[in-house]
Amino acid sequence: MATYTAEAMTVAGTALTSRSAASGDKITPDDNLFLIITNGGGSPMTVTVAVPGTNSYGEANPDPVRTITNATTKAVKLLREWADPSDGLIALTWSATTSVTYFVVRG
């Protein structure tokens, strides 16, 4: 498990750190937070955010699932309210990790 903090993009440019998708990845919440995900694999894959808690009707909050087609790159916005109150982090679940990399950026 690894926890990552967003790197700020600037008008001067930012050298971003590429991360390899792995089981247990967590992200520190931030405003204007994005994942830029590259799926270098041969099949589509998904990233799921485990959103804890329930809504006002007592139903479990939905877990957002985003699909990244094979051999493509996709930007995904993460919301601060998706953080788990128990640790304050946003938990990611990858359907595949082979050939999947991502950047954690703040716009």
C-alpha positions as CSV (number, residue, x, y, z in Angstrom):
1,M,0.0,0.0,0.0
2,A,1.2,3.5,-0.9
3,T,-0.2,6.9,-0.1
4,Y,0.4,9.7,-2.6
5,T,-0.1,13.5,-2.4
6,A,-1.0,15.6,-5.4
7,E,1.7,17.5,-7.3
8,A,0.7,21.0,-8.2
9,M,0.6,22.0,-11.9
10,T,2.1,25.4,-12.6
11,V,2.2,27.8,-15.5
12,A,5.9,27.2,-15.6
13,G,5.4,23.5,-16.0
14,T,5.7,20.6,-13.5
15,A,7.8,17.5,-13.8
16,L,5.3,14.9,-12.6
17,T,6.1,11.6,-10.9
18,S,4.7,8.5,-12.5
19,R,3.2,6.0,-10.2
20,S,2.6,2.3,-10.9
21,A,-0.9,1.1,-9.9
22,A,-0.8,-1.2,-7.0
23,S,-3.2,-2.9,-4.5
24,G,-4.0,-0.6,-1.6
25,D,-3.1,2.8,-3.3
26,K,-4.5,5.8,-1.4
27,I,-4.6,9.4,-2.2
28,T,-4.5,12.4,0.1
29,P,-7.6,14.6,-0.6
30,D,-7.0,18.0,-2.1
31,D,-9.0,20.6,-4.0
32,N,-9.0,20.2,-7.8
33,L,-7.5,16.7,-7.5
34,F,-7.0,14.5,-10.6
35,L,-5.6,11.2,-11.6
36,I,-4.1,11.0,-15.1
37,I,-4.2,7.2,-15.7
38,T,-2.5,5.4,-18.6
39,N,-3.6,1.8,-19.3
40,G,-0.8,0.3,-21.3
41,G,-2.4,-3.1,-21.2
42,G,-4.3,-5.0,-23.9
43,S,-7.7,-4.8,-22.2
44,P,-9.9,-2.2,-20.7
45,M,-9.5,-1.8,-16.9
46,T,-11.3,0.1,-14.1
47,V,-10.4,2.1,-11.1
48,T,-12.9,2.2,-8.3
49,V,-13.0,4.7,-5.4
50,A,-14.4,3.1,-2.2
51,V,-16.6,5.8,-0.7
52,P,-17.6,5.0,2.9
53,G,-20.8,5.8,4.7
54,T,-24.4,6.2,3.8
55,N,-26.6,8.8,2.2
56,S,-29.6,10.5,3.9
57,Y,-31.8,7.4,3.1
58,G,-29.4,5.0,4.9
59,E,-28.2,3.5,1.7
60,A,-24.5,2.9,1.1
61,N,-22.8,5.7,-0.8
62,P,-22.1,4.6,-4.4
63,D,-18.5,3.7,-5.3
64,P,-17.5,5.6,-8.5
65,V,-16.1,3.3,-11.1
66,R,-14.1,4.7,-14.1
67,T,-13.1,2.7,-17.1
68,I,-9.8,3.3,-18.9
69,T,-9.8,1.7,-22.4
70,N,-6.7,-0.3,-23.3
71,A,-3.8,1.7,-24.8
72,T,-5.3,5.1,-23.7
73,T,-4.8,7.8,-21.1
74,K,-7.7,9.3,-19.2
75,A,-8.0,12.1,-16.6
76,V,-10.3,11.3,-13.6
77,K,-11.4,14.0,-11.1
78,L,-11.4,12.9,-7.4
79,L,-13.7,14.6,-4.9
80,R,-12.5,15.5,-1.4
81,E,-15.7,14.0,0.1
82,W,-14.7,10.5,-1.2
83,A,-12.1,10.3,1.6
84,D,-12.7,7.7,4.4
85,P,-13.1,9.5,7.7
86,S,-11.3,6.7,9.5
87,D,-7.9,7.6,7.9
88,G,-8.7,10.8,5.8
89,L,-7.6,9.2,2.5
90,I,-9.2,8.3,-0.8
91,A,-8.9,4.5,-1.4
92,L,-8.4,3.2,-5.0
93,T,-9.1,-0.3,-6.2
94,W,-7.7,-1.3,-9.6
95,S,-9.2,-4.1,-11.7
96,A,-5.7,-4.6,-13.2
97,T,-2.3,-3.2,-12.3
98,T,-0.1,-4.6,-15.1
99,S,1.0,-1.8,-17.4
100,V,-1.1,0.8,-15.5
101,T,0.5,4.0,-14.4
102,Y,-0.8,7.3,-13.1
103,F,0.0,10.8,-12.0
104,V,-1.7,12.5,-9.0
105,V,-2.1,16.2,-9.8
106,R,-3.7,19.3,-8.4
107,G,-5.0,21.8,-11.0
